[in-house]
């Protein structure tokens, strides 16, 4: 692969800085395809303009057993369960990208598609939260679902419904859903004011529920266990509600009642770093009461940057940040997104980060963010893309039911056991291209095995892609300037 060329790009809103742009990567195409993957994860009755041709309507009776309408929303990964916790986080991070990188996404021509994707999630979250102190958080039986390999259009497993309420609280999920609706309300304010108000009012109701009835919900365990507790979600939810409302009530909560901590991970389970970066923007815009959070954001940066004396995460020999096997790409895109946002804030306000005796500029942060995204797009020791349908030698065996079962397959008389024989344990590539899916990624030794049976390498997740959108939009804009 050719070496990256470094170009001096002038940012009219911020300042000039050095950014390496690899001419071999079409970041705009990667952005477009990232959003197409999220379309492929939709549940419910699909709209006429739906992009992936092999997807159809599915799960049209969801919620019926509980007497509610829970049709819609997203399947989180390669299975057919709808988990409210990661779904809400996916929506929050999609909305953050639309909020912070609005112009870049518009320049790429993807804002309408992104708004459609956000609304597909928020419409579902509104359905799931119509009653006070009650939130439906899961549809589908994970254990039985994982014993069957059927495309969602033909699935035969129970659509069990789980909920949280005042007797069975789930602070993490309620607060994350509040964050999703609050962040989305900011994005829709200028597009559909009435809808934005609906989202915001529901976010306030859910945050009150999360705060008043505190407790961890692990009904989805072992698939989405909350290991970090719920203090991070409470801070995260309050921060987004403050961004959306500027209500002193949330300001007081953030400063007097919330708990924060310095971490080096940002994920569906751990939100402290995200909240700190979000509040840093407000600090630099004049709200000096958020100084502690800005300092913690600096410490997060210092704990992650490879050249920092305080770096914590493992880096593969090829330069990929690696937290754990199993959808490790989520930590790659989450890190790249936070570093990209923080680098822009630093450039905008002409500040640096000090890590011991080392000083880092906004260019240093963006260089690392770009390095991580480029690795996923193909600049890695294996010289192959980790995104389906993009770049050189992309994956063909995504661990994904819908992509691996032919649309024409007759599934009526196929048992769950035989479904694995026909469509899982085969050497044939997926018949349906899961366009844009960023898969789980390589291991600590930079080894990537394109095998449907190895889910830690090849399973996609919505929140991997949602966190890639903002960085790809930024890189696409810079690449476009280079071409001009």
Secondary structure, 3 states (H helix, E strand, C coil): CCCCEEEEEECCCCCEEEEEECCCCCHHHHHHHHHHHHHHCECECCCCCCCCCCCCCECCCCCHHHCCCCCCCECCCCCCCEEHHHHHHHHHHHHHHHHHCHHHHHHCCCHHHHHHHHHHHHHHHHHCCCCCCEEEEEECCHHHHCCCCCCHHHCCCCCCEEEEECCCCCHHHHHHHHHHHHHHHHHHCCCCHHHHHHHHHHHHHHHHHHHHCCCCCCCCCCCCCCCCCCHHHHHHHHHHHHHHHCCHHHHHHHHHHCCCCCCCCCCCCCCHHHHHHHHHHHHHCCCHHHHHHHHHHHHHHHHHCCCCCCCCCEECCCCCEECCCCCCHHHHHHHHHHHHHHHHHHHHHCCCEEECCEEECHHHHHHHHHHHHHHHHCCCCCCCCCECCCCCCCCCCCCCHHHHCCCCCCCCCCCHHHHHHHHHCCCCCCCCCCCCCECCCCCCCCCCCCCCCCHHHHCCCHHHHHCCHHHHHHHHHHHHHHHC
